[in-house]
Amino acid sequence: MADTLEFNEIYQEVKGSMNDGRLRLSRQGVIFKNSKTGKVDNIQASELAEGVWRRVALGHGLKLLTKNGHVYKYDGFRESEFDKLSDFFKAHYRLELAEKDLCVKGWNWGTVRFGGQLLSFDIGEQPVFEIPLSNVSQCTTGKNEVTLEFHQNDDAEVSLMEVRFYVPPTQEDGVDPVEAFAQNVLSKADVIQATGDAICIFRELQCLTPRGRYDIRIYPTFLHLHGKTFDYKIPYTTVLRLFLLPHKDQRQMFFVISLDPPIKQGQTRYHFLILLFSKDEDISLTLNMNEEEVEKRFEGRLTKNMSGSLYEMVSRVMKALVNRKITVPGNFQGHSGAQCITCSYKASSGLLYPLERGFIYVHKPPVHIRFDEISFVNFARGTTTTRSFDFEIETKQGTQYTFSSIEREEYGKLFDFVNAKKLNIKNRGLKEGMKQSYDEYADSDEDQHDAYLERMKEEGKIREENANDSSDGSGEETDESFNPGEEDDDVAEEFDSNASASSSSGDGDSDQDEKKPAKKAKLVKDRKPRKKQPESKKGKDPNAPKRPMSAYMLWLNASRERIKSDHPGISITDLSKKAGELWKAMSKEKKEEWDRKAEDARRDYEKAMKEYSAGSRAESSRERLKKKKKKQEKQLKGKAERKGAAKSSSSSKSPAKSTNESFKSKEFVSSDESSSAESKKEDSEEEGAASAPPSSEESASGSD
């Protein structure tokens, strides 16, 4: 039996939320790290009292009860993992992993049992549902009725907000069952009850989120914000982190309190409490406790009488009561020497602080991003001016944050910081100069795992290759692709002559002179074939080899049916997104297997393309030879007809006949058909062509 078991993407129910994370079981105990908040639950092996295995909505779940009454639930296991977990619990924790099924009868009448921080509604010996009392935000009583209200879950589209229990009256004197029920709930619920005096009070503190000035009353178990309009009670158990951040002007300080669950006002949620202090403001503070109580409770971290800067006093008191470290900026320094960068997020301007283990943006809206949840970062071109750039962060969950309008002078400092933290930079290698970086930022919006984008890239490559292939062809092929010779014989002769003249000439100057009238004639005579020219260029040969697919597309084609079966009814868009997530999460070894398949497909394609290109060139050369022979035969035939017509006429210089013959006779042919080298020998060639029999002409053309 191994000493350690690890499970990824196991779900934990904490304060009504379902957050994925990593669960690790070892000899020492159970450790769960929440992926959303980074919070770690550490359960020592000696504290475990009971382990329960049961079927839940997400498969199978594990419920752990500790000796001090705490309950931890982890869902998302497979049924086949029960034997492995059961053996591990027996070997290392000396516990039997009991199997208990939930009651699914659908009855609404049963017994309520309170065990530790858990309320269990049972029918007979089987539980119907369980409610962690830490999820309860309020408990109210009525006549024979108790109402439980729950914390808002911002991550869930639909969440349970209220449950009502009917408590029948009993005959026992002096005991109200409704009040007894409510007291059991309130004793373990996350309900704030202001009892006793505050330890200390800070008056009129400037608060940026929620905006306004508030009196902060410090109680032993919660923080009370009292303003002119709203009051907020914040239990210390909801505080995740504390931050103390210097303002860029070096005259003010931010004190940030991260909360989960957030405080709420109507439909507004505040995940961060941001206080702004002036460094010059001092205070003398006296705690509402005697010195012995202060020493016993805070063990030297606080004293009864303290004095100093206001922000120091607030942060010191909060650190002692919450019992969490205060995070301050690390060794990062921007271009101006400040420990932050001025930028914009969404519609507001603020400050981005690079910390030792993450980034925090202050202040509207505040954002905290840990390094361990970052998939990659990207330096992108500014959208409005080249004097600034954008800094993009994408998390492993697919959420993207764009911090824009960062001064270009900050680029080097920020790049060095990100590089030193070993974060994945999407466009790495651009730090040769700011101008060059911006020139190559054009691909900052690409998503390498977008199936639609992959398909568009493949089609773009095919179109580009077809365009290059057509542009490499000769002028003769281009002209003949829209030759209207089959529609009109007279026009065909003109266009055939022009086309052959542009290709048969060997002199570059004569080519240029002769091509101009040919193009003009096509524009005037027939426009419809010219519209079809792009189609003939872009048309793809169906016999051509198909381009090879990338490693991702090969994997997607092989995995598409499996993804559909795992997620019945999934749409095409959601399937592409899900496939991208699975591809990102795939290990490097598995990706290399598909990379090898893609490489093999590429080699096969290159080999097939060489064979296809060789066959295409041979076929095109044969077609050109046939067309050349046909044109030569037409030319010789026309010359013979003109020579015979000239002999039969009474006078070769008759005005009427010379006018009729001039359109398709010597002048036309000598200007368009002949090259500069052959034009001087036209008369002698005409006599030889007329006297020679047709068989000799055909044999001469065949030898050519």
C-alpha positions as CSV (number, residue, x, y, z in Angstrom):
1,M,0.0,0.0,0.0
2,A,1.4,3.4,-1.0
3,D,2.0,6.0,1.6
4,T,0.3,8.8,-0.4
5,L,-2.9,9.1,-2.6
6,E,-3.6,12.1,-4.7
7,F,-6.8,13.1,-6.5
8,N,-7.2,16.0,-8.9
9,E,-10.4,17.9,-9.5
10,I,-12.1,16.6,-6.4
11,Y,-15.0,18.8,-5.2
12,Q,-15.4,20.2,-1.8
13,E,-18.5,21.6,-0.2
14,V,-17.5,24.7,1.8
15,K,-20.0,27.4,2.6
16,G,-22.4,26.3,0.0
17,S,-19.9,26.4,-2.9
18,M,-18.5,23.7,-5.1
19,N,-14.9,24.4,-5.8
20,D,-12.5,22.1,-7.4
21,G,-9.0,21.5,-6.1
22,R,-6.4,18.8,-5.2
23,L,-7.0,16.2,-2.4
24,R,-4.0,14.5,-0.9
25,L,-4.1,11.6,1.6
26,S,-0.9,10.7,3.4
27,R,0.2,8.9,6.6
28,Q,0.0,12.3,8.5
29,G,-3.5,13.1,7.4
30,V,-5.7,14.7,4.7
31,I,-4.8,17.9,2.8
32,F,-7.1,19.7,0.4
33,K,-6.1,22.8,-1.5
34,N,-8.9,24.9,-3.0
35,S,-8.2,26.0,-6.6
36,K,-10.3,29.1,-6.4
37,T,-9.2,30.6,-3.1
38,G,-5.9,28.8,-2.5
39,K,-7.1,28.0,1.0
40,V,-5.7,24.7,2.5
41,D,-7.6,22.4,4.8
42,N,-5.2,20.2,6.8
43,I,-6.8,17.3,8.8
44,Q,-4.4,15.4,11.1
45,A,-4.8,11.6,11.1
46,S,-5.2,11.6,14.8
47,E,-8.2,13.9,14.6
48,L,-10.2,11.7,12.2
49,A,-13.2,10.0,13.9
50,E,-15.3,8.6,11.1
51,G,-15.2,8.1,7.3
52,V,-18.3,7.6,5.2
53,W,-18.6,6.6,1.6
54,R,-21.8,7.3,-0.2
55,R,-23.4,7.9,-3.6
56,V,-24.0,11.6,-4.5
57,A,-25.0,13.6,-7.5
58,L,-21.5,13.9,-8.9
59,G,-20.7,10.2,-8.6
60,H,-19.5,9.2,-5.2
61,G,-18.4,11.2,-2.1
62,L,-16.3,10.9,1.0
63,K,-17.5,12.5,4.3
64,L,-14.9,12.8,7.1
65,L,-15.9,13.6,10.7
66,T,-13.3,14.8,13.2
67,K,-13.3,14.4,16.9
68,N,-14.0,18.1,17.6
69,G,-17.2,18.0,15.5
70,H,-16.0,19.4,12.1
71,V,-17.3,17.8,9.0
72,Y,-15.5,17.7,5.6
73,K,-17.1,16.5,2.4
74,Y,-15.4,15.7,-0.9
75,D,-17.4,14.7,-4.0
76,G,-16.4,13.6,-7.5
77,F,-14.9,10.1,-6.8
78,R,-15.4,7.1,-9.1
79,E,-17.0,4.0,-7.8
80,S,-13.9,1.9,-8.6
81,E,-11.8,4.0,-6.2
82,F,-13.7,2.7,-3.1
83,D,-11.4,-0.3,-2.6
84,K,-8.3,1.7,-2.9
85,L,-9.5,4.3,-0.3
86,S,-10.9,1.7,2.0
87,D,-7.5,-0.2,2.1
88,F,-5.7,3.1,2.7
89,F,-7.9,4.1,5.6
90,K,-7.5,0.7,7.3
91,A,-3.7,0.7,6.8
92,H,-2.9,4.3,7.9
93,Y,-5.8,5.7,9.8
94,R,-7.2,2.5,11.4
95,L,-10.7,3.5,10.3
96,E,-13.4,1.5,8.5
97,L,-14.7,3.4,5.5
98,A,-18.4,2.8,6.0
99,E,-20.9,2.7,3.1
100,K,-24.1,4.6,3.8
101,D,-26.8,5.4,1.2
102,L,-29.0,8.4,1.2
103,C,-32.8,7.9,1.5
104,V,-34.5,8.6,-1.8
105,K,-38.2,7.9,-0.8
106,G,-39.1,11.6,-1.3
107,W,-40.8,11.9,2.1
108,N,-40.9,15.3,3.8
109,W,-41.5,14.1,7.4
110,G,-38.6,12.9,9.5
111,T,-36.2,13.6,12.3
112,V,-33.6,16.4,12.7
113,R,-30.3,15.4,14.2
114,F,-27.5,17.8,15.2
115,G,-24.0,16.4,15.1
116,G,-21.2,18.8,15.4
117,Q,-21.5,21.5,12.7
118,L,-23.9,19.4,10.7
119,L,-27.7,19.3,10.6
120,S,-29.0,15.9,9.3
121,F,-32.6,15.3,8.2
122,D,-33.3,11.5,8.6
123,I,-36.1,9.2,7.7
124,G,-35.6,6.1,9.8
125,E,-31.9,5.3,9.9
126,Q,-31.1,6.9,6.5
127,P,-30.3,10.6,6.0
128,V,-32.2,12.5,3.3
129,F,-30.0,15.6,3.2
130,E,-27.4,17.3,5.4
131,I,-26.9,21.0,5.9
132,P,-23.5,22.3,7.1
133,L,-24.5,24.9,9.7
134,S,-21.6,27.1,8.7
135,N,-23.6,27.8,5.5
136,V,-26.5,29.3,7.5
137,S,-26.5,33.1,7.4
138,Q,-29.7,33.7,9.4
139,C,-32.1,31.8,11.5
140,T,-35.6,33.1,12.3
141,T,-38.5,31.6,14.2
142,G,-42.3,31.8,13.9
143,K,-45.3,29.8,15.2
144,N,-44.2,26.2,15.0
145,E,-41.8,27.1,12.2
146,V,-38.0,27.7,11.8
147,T,-36.5,29.4,8.7
148,L,-32.9,28.9,7.7
149,E,-31.3,31.4,5.2
150,F,-28.0,30.6,3.5
151,H,-25.0,32.5,2.2
152,Q,-25.2,33.6,-1.5
153,N,-23.1,31.4,-3.8
154,D,-21.8,33.5,-6.6
155,D,-20.2,30.6,-8.5
156,A,-23.5,28.7,-8.9
157,E,-26.2,29.6,-11.5
158,V,-28.8,28.3,-9.1
159,S,-28.4,28.1,-5.4
160,L,-30.5,27.2,-2.3
161,M,-31.4,30.3,-0.3
162,E,-33.9,29.2,2.2
163,V,-35.3,26.1,4.0
164,R,-38.3,26.0,6.4
165,F,-38.9,23.4,9.0
166,Y,-42.3,22.8,10.6
167,V,-41.8,21.8,14.3
168,P,-45.0,20.3,15.9
169,P,-45.9,21.5,19.4
170,T,-45.1,19.1,22.4
171,Q,-46.7,18.6,25.8
172,E,-43.5,19.2,27.7
173,D,-43.8,22.2,30.0
174,G,-41.1,24.8,30.0
175,V,-39.4,23.7,26.7
176,D,-40.3,25.4,23.5
177,P,-39.3,23.0,20.6
178,V,-39.0,25.9,18.1
179,E,-36.6,27.9,20.4
180,A,-34.6,24.8,21.1
181,F,-34.3,24.1,17.4
182,A,-33.2,27.7,16.7
183,Q,-30.6,27.7,19.5
184,N,-29.0,24.5,18.2
185,V,-28.7,26.1,14.8
186,L,-27.4,29.5,16.1
187,S,-24.8,27.9,18.3
188,K,-23.0,26.5,15.2
189,A,-24.2,28.8,12.4
190,D,-22.2,31.6,10.8
191,V,-24.6,34.1,12.3
192,I,-23.1,37.3,13.8
193,Q,-24.6,38.3,17.1
194,A,-23.2,41.5,18.6
195,T,-22.8,40.7,22.2
196,G,-20.6,42.7,24.6
197,D,-18.4,45.7,23.9
198,A,-16.1,46.3,21.0
199,I,-12.3,45.7,21.7
200,C,-11.6,49.0,19.9
201,I,-13.2,51.5,17.5
202,F,-11.6,53.3,14.5
203,R,-13.6,56.4,13.6
204,E,-14.4,57.8,10.1
205,L,-12.0,55.6,8.0
206,Q,-12.0,56.2,4.2
207,C,-13.3,53.1,2.4
208,L,-13.0,52.7,-1.3
209,T,-14.9,49.4,-1.5
210,P,-17.7,49.7,-0.5
211,R,-17.3,53.5,-1.0
212,G,-17.8,55.9,1.9
213,R,-16.6,56.6,5.4
214,Y,-17.2,54.0,8.0
215,D,-16.6,53.5,11.7
216,I,-14.9,50.1,12.2
217,R,-15.8,48.4,15.5
218,I,-13.5,45.4,16.3
219,Y,-15.2,42.6,18.1
220,P,-13.6,39.3,19.2
221,T,-15.2,37.2,16.4
222,F,-16.2,39.7,13.7
223,L,-15.7,43.2,12.2
224,H,-18.5,45.7,12.1
225,L,-18.5,48.4,9.5
226,H,-21.0,51.2,10.5
227,G,-21.7,53.9,7.9
228,K,-24.4,56.5,7.4
229,T,-26.4,54.3,5.1
230,F,-25.2,50.7,5.4
231,D,-23.9,48.3,8.1
232,Y,-21.7,45.3,7.4
233,K,-20.8,42.5,9.8
234,I,-17.8,40.5,8.6
235,P,-16.8,37.4,10.6
236,Y,-13.1,36.7,10.8
237,T,-13.6,33.2,9.4
238,T,-14.5,34.7,6.0
239,V,-11.2,36.6,5.7
240,L,-8.8,34.9,3.3
241,R,-5.9,37.4,3.0
242,L,-4.6,40.8,4.2
243,F,-2.6,43.1,2.0
244,L,-0.8,46.3,2.9
245,L,0.2,48.2,-0.3
246,P,1.9,51.6,-0.7
247,H,0.3,54.1,-3.1
248,K,2.3,55.2,-6.1
249,D,2.5,58.8,-4.7
250,Q,4.3,57.3,-1.6
251,R,2.0,59.4,0.7
252,Q,-0.9,57.0,1.1
253,M,-1.4,53.3,1.9
254,F,-4.0,50.7,0.9
255,F,-5.1,48.1,3.3
256,V,-7.0,45.3,1.5
257,I,-9.0,42.5,3.1
258,S,-10.0,39.6,0.8
259,L,-13.3,38.0,1.7
260,D,-15.0,34.7,0.9
261,P,-18.0,34.6,1.0
262,P,-18.2,38.3,0.1
263,I,-20.3,40.9,1.9
264,K,-23.4,41.9,-0.1
265,Q,-25.7,44.8,-0.4
266,G,-28.7,44.0,-2.6
267,Q,-27.4,42.4,-5.8
268,T,-23.9,43.9,-5.3
269,R,-21.1,41.6,-4.0
270,Y,-17.9,43.0,-2.4
271,H,-15.1,40.4,-2.4
272,F,-12.6,42.9,-1.2
273,L,-12.7,45.6,1.6
274,I,-10.3,48.4,0.6
275,L,-9.3,51.1,3.1
276,L,-7.2,54.1,2.2
277,F,-4.9,55.8,4.8
278,S,-2.6,58.8,4.8
279,K,0.9,58.0,6.0
280,D,0.9,61.2,8.1
281,E,-2.1,60.3,10.2
282,D,-1.3,59.1,13.7
283,I,-3.4,57.6,16.4
284,S,-3.2,56.6,20.1
285,L,-5.2,53.4,20.7
286,T,-6.4,51.8,24.0
287,L,-8.0,48.3,23.9
288,N,-11.1,47.7,25.9
289,M,-9.5,44.9,27.8
290,N,-7.3,44.6,30.9
291,E,-3.6,43.9,30.4
292,E,-4.0,40.3,31.6
293,E,-6.7,39.5,29.0
294,V,-4.7,41.2,26.3
295,E,-1.6,39.1,27.2
296,K,-3.5,35.9,27.4
297,R,-5.4,36.4,24.2
298,F,-2.8,37.9,21.9
299,E,0.4,36.6,23.5
300,G,2.4,39.8,23.0
301,R,1.2,40.7,19.5
302,L,-0.9,43.5,21.0
303,T,-0.6,45.7,24.1
304,K,-3.3,47.6,25.9
305,N,-2.0,51.0,24.9
306,M,-0.5,51.5,21.4
307,S,0.4,54.5,19.3
308,G,1.7,55.1,15.8
309,S,0.4,55.5,12.2
310,L,-3.2,54.8,11.7
311,Y,-2.6,52.2,9.0
312,E,-0.1,50.4,11.2
313,M,-2.6,50.2,14.1
314,V,-5.4,48.9,11.9
315,S,-3.2,46.3,10.1
316,R,-1.6,45.2,13.4
317,V,-5.0,44.7,15.2
318,M,-6.5,42.8,12.1
319,K,-3.4,40.6,11.9
320,A,-3.7,39.6,15.6
321,L,-7.5,38.9,15.4
322,V,-7.6,37.2,12.0
323,N,-4.4,35.3,12.7
324,R,-3.2,35.7,9.1
325,K,0.0,37.1,7.6
326,I,-0.1,40.5,5.9
327,T,1.1,40.4,2.3
328,V,3.3,43.3,1.1
329,P,4.9,44.0,-2.3
330,G,8.1,42.1,-3.0
331,N,11.3,43.4,-4.7
332,F,9.6,44.6,-7.8
333,Q,10.2,48.2,-8.8
334,G,8.7,49.9,-11.8
335,H,10.3,52.5,-14.2
336,S,9.5,55.4,-11.8
337,G,10.8,53.5,-8.7
338,A,7.3,52.6,-7.4
339,Q,6.3,49.1,-6.5
340,C,3.2,49.2,-8.7
341,I,2.2,49.9,-12.3
342,T,-0.4,52.3,-13.5
343,C,-2.9,50.7,-15.9
344,S,-6.6,50.3,-16.7
345,Y,-8.8,47.3,-16.1
346,K,-12.2,47.4,-17.8
347,A,-13.4,51.0,-17.7
348,S,-11.4,52.3,-14.7
349,S,-7.8,53.2,-14.0
350,G,-5.9,51.7,-11.1
351,L,-2.7,50.2,-9.9
352,L,-1.3,46.7,-10.5
353,Y,1.0,45.3,-7.8
354,P,3.3,42.4,-8.7
355,L,3.6,40.4,-5.5
356,E,5.9,37.4,-4.6
357,R,3.1,34.9,-5.3
358,G,0.6,36.7,-7.4
359,F,-0.8,40.0,-8.8
360,I,-3.3,42.3,-7.2
361,Y,-5.1,45.2,-8.9
362,V,-6.5,48.1,-6.9
363,H,-9.1,49.2,-7.0
364,K,-12.2,49.1,-9.2
365,P,-13.0,46.3,-9.4
366,P,-10.2,44.7,-7.3
367,V,-8.6,41.6,-8.7
368,H,-6.3,39.1,-7.0
369,I,-4.6,36.4,-9.2
370,R,-2.2,33.8,-7.8
371,F,0.7,32.5,-9.8
372,D,-0.4,28.9,-9.4
373,E,-3.7,29.6,-11.2
374,I,-2.1,31.4,-14.2
375,S,-2.0,29.4,-17.4
376,F,0.1,32.0,-19.3
377,V,0.6,35.8,-19.7
378,N,0.9,37.8,-22.9
379,F,2.3,41.2,-23.8
380,A,0.0,42.7,-26.4
381,R,0.0,45.8,-28.6
382,G,-1.9,48.8,-27.2
383,T,-5.2,49.4,-29.0
384,T,-5.2,53.2,-29.1
385,T,-1.5,54.2,-29.2
386,T,2.0,52.8,-29.6
387,R,3.1,54.6,-26.4
388,S,1.5,51.9,-24.3
389,F,0.9,48.1,-24.2
390,D,-1.5,45.6,-22.7
391,F,-0.7,42.9,-20.2
392,E,-3.0,39.9,-20.5
393,I,-3.3,37.1,-18.0
394,E,-5.3,33.9,-18.7
395,T,-6.0,31.5,-15.8
396,K,-6.2,27.7,-16.0
397,Q,-10.0,28.0,-15.7
398,G,-10.1,30.0,-18.9
399,T,-10.7,33.5,-17.4
400,Q,-8.8,36.3,-19.1
401,Y,-7.8,39.6,-17.5
402,T,-6.5,42.4,-19.7
403,F,-4.6,45.3,-18.0
404,S,-4.3,48.0,-20.7
405,S,-2.6,51.4,-21.2
406,I,0.6,50.5,-19.4
407,E,3.5,52.9,-20.3
408,R,6.0,51.3,-22.6
409,E,8.8,52.2,-20.2
410,E,7.4,49.6,-17.8
411,Y,7.8,46.8,-20.3
412,G,11.3,45.7,-19.5
413,K,10.7,45.7,-15.7
414,L,7.5,43.7,-16.0
415,F,9.0,41.3,-18.5
416,D,12.0,40.6,-16.2
417,F,9.7,40.1,-13.2
418,V,7.4,37.6,-15.1
419,N,10.4,35.8,-16.5
420,A,12.0,35.5,-13.1
421,K,8.8,34.0,-11.6
422,K,8.9,31.3,-14.4
423,L,5.5,32.1,-15.7
424,N,4.5,30.9,-19.1
425,I,4.9,33.8,-21.6
426,K,2.9,33.3,-24.7
427,N,5.0,35.5,-26.9
428,R,8.4,34.8,-25.3
429,G,11.5,36.2,-27.0
430,L,10.3,39.7,-27.9
431,K,12.4,41.6,-25.4
432,E,14.8,43.1,-28.0
433,G,13.2,46.4,-28.0
434,M,9.8,48.0,-27.5
435,K,9.2,48.8,-31.2
436,Q,10.1,45.3,-32.4
437,S,7.9,43.8,-29.7
438,Y,4.9,45.8,-30.9
439,D,5.5,44.7,-34.5
440,E,5.2,41.1,-33.5
441,Y,2.2,41.5,-31.1
442,A,-0.3,40.9,-33.9
443,D,-0.9,37.3,-32.7
444,S,-1.8,38.2,-29.2
445,D,-5.4,37.3,-29.6
446,E,-4.8,33.8,-31.0
447,D,-6.0,30.8,-29.1
448,Q,-4.0,27.7,-30.0
449,H,-6.7,25.3,-28.8
450,D,-9.6,26.9,-30.6
451,A,-10.9,24.2,-33.0
452,Y,-12.6,26.8,-35.3
453,L,-9.4,28.9,-35.5
454,E,-7.4,25.7,-36.3
455,R,-9.7,25.0,-39.2
456,M,-9.5,28.6,-40.5
457,K,-5.7,28.4,-40.4
458,E,-5.7,25.2,-42.5
459,E,-8.0,26.7,-45.1
460,G,-5.9,29.9,-45.2
461,K,-2.8,27.9,-46.0
462,I,-4.6,26.0,-48.8
463,R,-5.8,29.3,-50.3
464,E,-2.3,30.8,-50.1
465,E,-0.7,27.8,-51.8
466,N,-3.3,27.8,-54.6
467,A,-2.7,31.5,-55.1
468,N,1.0,30.9,-55.3
469,D,0.6,28.0,-57.7
470,S,-1.5,30.1,-60.1
471,S,0.8,33.1,-59.9
472,D,3.8,31.0,-60.9
473,G,2.1,30.0,-64.2
474,S,3.0,31.6,-67.5
475,G,1.0,34.3,-69.3
476,E,-0.2,31.8,-71.8
477,E,-2.0,29.7,-69.2
478,T,-3.5,32.8,-67.6
479,D,-4.9,34.1,-70.8
480,E,-6.4,30.8,-71.9
481,S,-8.1,30.3,-68.6
482,F,-10.7,32.9,-69.7
483,N,-10.5,32.4,-73.5
484,P,-13.9,32.9,-75.1
485,G,-12.9,31.1,-78.3
486,E,-15.7,28.5,-78.1
487,E,-18.5,31.1,-78.1
488,D,-17.6,33.1,-81.3
489,D,-15.3,32.0,-84.1
490,D,-14.3,35.5,-85.2
491,V,-13.5,36.6,-81.7
492,A,-11.8,33.4,-81.0
493,E,-9.3,34.0,-83.8
494,E,-8.4,37.4,-82.5
495,F,-8.0,36.3,-79.0
496,D,-6.0,33.2,-79.9
497,S,-3.7,35.3,-81.9
498,N,-3.1,37.7,-79.1
499,A,-2.6,35.0,-76.6
500,S,0.0,33.2,-78.7
501,A,1.7,36.4,-79.5
502,S,2.2,37.2,-75.8
503,S,3.7,33.8,-75.2
504,S,5.6,33.0,-78.4
505,S,7.8,36.1,-78.4
506,G,11.2,35.7,-77.1
507,D,12.0,39.4,-76.7
508,G,11.0,41.0,-73.4
509,D,10.4,44.4,-74.9
510,S,8.1,43.1,-77.6
511,D,6.2,41.1,-75.0
512,Q,5.4,44.2,-73.0
513,D,4.3,46.1,-76.1
514,E,2.1,43.3,-77.4
515,K,0.4,42.4,-74.1
516,K,-1.1,45.8,-73.7
517,P,-3.6,45.7,-76.6
518,A,-4.4,42.1,-75.8
519,K,-5.5,43.0,-72.2
520,K,-7.5,46.0,-73.5
521,A,-9.3,43.8,-76.0
522,K,-10.4,41.4,-73.3
523,L,-11.7,44.1,-71.1
524,V,-13.8,45.6,-74.0
525,K,-15.0,42.4,-75.7
526,D,-16.0,40.2,-72.8
527,R,-16.3,40.9,-69.1
528,K,-18.1,37.8,-67.9
529,P,-15.1,35.5,-68.3
530,R,-12.9,37.9,-66.4
531,K,-15.3,37.7,-63.4
532,K,-14.7,33.9,-63.4
533,Q,-10.9,34.4,-63.2
534,P,-10.6,34.3,-59.4
535,E,-12.7,31.1,-59.3
536,S,-10.4,29.4,-61.8
537,K,-7.4,30.5,-59.8
538,K,-8.9,29.4,-56.4
539,G,-10.4,26.2,-57.6
540,K,-8.7,23.2,-56.0
541,D,-7.9,20.0,-57.9
542,P,-10.0,17.2,-56.3
543,N,-7.1,14.8,-57.1
544,A,-4.6,16.8,-55.1
545,P,-3.4,15.4,-51.8
546,K,-5.2,16.7,-48.7
547,R,-3.1,18.8,-46.3
548,P,-2.2,17.0,-43.1
549,M,-4.0,17.9,-39.8
550,S,-2.2,19.2,-36.7
551,A,-1.7,17.1,-33.6
552,Y,-4.6,18.8,-31.9
553,M,-7.0,18.2,-34.9
554,L,-5.9,14.5,-35.0
555,W,-6.6,14.1,-31.3
556,L,-10.0,16.0,-31.6
557,N,-11.2,13.7,-34.4
558,A,-10.2,10.6,-32.4
559,S,-11.8,11.9,-29.2
560,R,-14.9,13.7,-30.5
561,E,-17.3,10.7,-30.0
562,R,-15.9,10.0,-26.5
563,I,-16.5,13.7,-25.4
564,K,-20.0,13.5,-26.8
565,S,-20.7,10.3,-24.8
566,D,-19.3,11.8,-21.6
567,H,-21.4,15.0,-22.1
568,P,-24.8,14.0,-23.7
569,G,-26.5,16.8,-25.6
570,I,-23.4,19.1,-25.7
571,S,-23.5,21.7,-28.4
572,I,-20.8,22.1,-31.1
573,T,-19.4,25.3,-29.5
574,D,-19.3,23.8,-26.0
575,L,-17.7,20.7,-27.4
576,S,-14.9,22.8,-28.9
577,K,-14.4,24.6,-25.6
578,K,-14.4,21.3,-23.7
579,A,-11.9,19.8,-26.1
580,G,-9.6,22.8,-25.7
581,E,-9.7,22.4,-21.9
582,L,-8.9,18.7,-22.1
583,W,-6.1,19.4,-24.6
584,K,-4.6,22.0,-22.2
585,A,-4.8,19.6,-19.3
586,M,-3.2,16.7,-21.2
587,S,0.3,15.7,-20.1
588,K,3.3,16.4,-22.2
589,E,3.9,12.7,-22.9
590,K,0.4,12.2,-24.4
591,K,0.8,15.3,-26.5
592,E,4.1,14.0,-27.9
593,E,2.3,10.9,-29.1
594,W,-0.1,13.0,-31.2
595,D,2.8,15.2,-32.3
596,R,4.5,12.1,-33.8
597,K,1.3,11.1,-35.6
598,A,1.1,14.6,-37.1
599,E,4.7,14.5,-38.1
600,D,4.2,11.1,-39.9
601,A,1.1,12.6,-41.7
602,R,3.2,15.6,-42.8
603,R,5.9,13.4,-44.3
604,D,3.3,11.3,-46.1
605,Y,1.7,14.5,-47.4
606,E,5.1,15.9,-48.7
607,K,5.8,12.6,-50.5
608,A,2.4,12.5,-52.1
609,M,2.7,16.2,-53.0
610,K,6.0,15.6,-54.8
611,E,4.4,12.8,-56.9
612,Y,1.4,14.9,-57.6
613,S,3.4,18.0,-58.7
614,A,5.6,15.8,-61.0
615,G,2.4,14.4,-62.7
616,S,0.8,17.8,-62.9
617,R,3.9,19.4,-64.6
618,A,4.1,16.5,-67.2
619,E,0.4,16.8,-68.0
620,S,0.5,20.6,-68.3
621,S,3.5,20.4,-70.6
622,R,1.6,18.0,-72.9
623,E,-1.4,20.3,-73.0
624,R,0.7,23.3,-73.9
625,L,2.4,21.3,-76.7
626,K,-1.0,20.4,-78.1
627,K,-2.3,24.0,-78.0
628,K,0.9,25.2,-79.6
629,K,0.5,22.8,-82.5
630,K,-3.1,23.8,-83.0
631,K,-2.2,27.5,-83.2
632,Q,0.6,26.8,-85.6
633,E,-1.8,24.9,-87.9
634,K,-4.3,27.8,-87.8
635,Q,-1.6,30.3,-88.7
636,L,-0.3,28.3,-91.6
637,K,-3.9,27.7,-92.9
638,G,-4.7,31.4,-92.7
639,K,-1.5,32.3,-94.6
640,A,-2.4,29.8,-97.4
641,E,-5.9,31.2,-97.7
642,R,-4.7,34.8,-97.9
643,K,-2.0,33.8,-100.6
644,G,-4.7,32.0,-102.7
645,A,-7.0,35.0,-102.5
646,A,-4.2,37.3,-103.6
647,K,-3.4,35.2,-106.7
648,S,-7.1,34.9,-107.8
649,S,-7.6,38.7,-107.7
650,S,-7.0,40.7,-110.8
651,S,-4.8,43.2,-108.9
652,S,-3.3,42.6,-105.5
653,K,-3.3,46.3,-104.9
654,S,-7.0,46.9,-105.6
655,P,-8.4,49.4,-103.0
656,A,-11.5,47.5,-102.2
657,K,-9.8,44.1,-101.6
658,S,-6.9,45.6,-99.8
659,T,-9.3,47.2,-97.4
660,N,-11.1,44.0,-96.7
661,E,-8.0,41.9,-96.4
662,S,-6.1,44.4,-94.1
663,F,-8.1,43.4,-91.0
664,K,-7.0,39.8,-90.9
665,S,-4.0,39.8,-93.2
666,K,-0.3,40.7,-93.2
667,E,-0.5,43.9,-91.1
668,F,-2.5,42.3,-88.3
669,V,-0.3,39.1,-88.2
670,S,3.0,40.9,-88.5
671,S,2.1,43.3,-85.6
672,D,0.8,40.7,-83.2
673,E,1.9,37.2,-84.3
674,S,5.5,37.7,-85.3
675,S,8.4,38.3,-83.0
676,S,11.0,40.9,-83.8
677,A,13.4,38.3,-85.1
678,E,10.9,36.8,-87.6
679,S,9.2,40.0,-88.9
680,K,11.9,40.6,-91.5
681,K,11.4,37.2,-93.2
682,E,7.6,37.3,-93.5
683,D,7.4,37.6,-97.3
684,S,9.7,34.7,-98.1
685,E,8.0,32.5,-95.5
686,E,4.5,33.2,-97.0
687,E,5.6,32.2,-100.5
688,G,7.1,28.9,-99.1
689,A,4.0,28.2,-97.0
690,A,1.6,28.7,-100.0
691,S,3.6,26.5,-102.4
692,A,4.1,23.7,-99.9
693,P,1.3,21.0,-99.9
694,P,-0.8,20.5,-96.7
695,S,1.0,17.2,-95.8
696,S,4.4,18.9,-95.7
697,E,2.9,21.7,-93.5
698,E,1.5,19.2,-91.1
699,S,4.7,17.3,-91.0
700,A,6.7,20.5,-90.4
701,S,4.4,21.5,-87.6
702,G,4.7,18.1,-86.0
703,S,8.4,18.3,-86.1
704,D,8.3,21.7,-84.4
